[in-house]
Amino acid sequence: MPLSVSRRGGFNYGGMGVLKDSEWGCAMELLSLHLTDHMEDCRVNHSVRSEDVERIGQLAEEVGFRISNPLQSFGKAITPQQWEDLRKIRNSS
């Protein structure tokens, strides 16, 4: 989470949420668009295109979002071994 974003209360997204100080990608996208005054770039009426991903990534970096370290899935850290296993599965298909 960037320092410019604060929340009221200590809520999370339930047992399948995200690790502390993290954010779901969809919320990060919306916050990035809002904080940079680019809500016109919000797209929900078509499939995601690579240029959309690049644009949102640039805006997210601009406001201070970073990729979580460690990577996580459903609120739990992904171990290096799990990541390697996922890479093997992807490369075998």
Buried (B, 14 or more C-beta within 10 A) or exposed (E): BBEEBEEEEEEEEEEEBBBEEBBEEEBBBBBBBBBBEBEEEEBEEEEEEEEBEEBBBEBBEEBEBEEBEEBBEEBBEBEEEBEEEEEEEEEEE
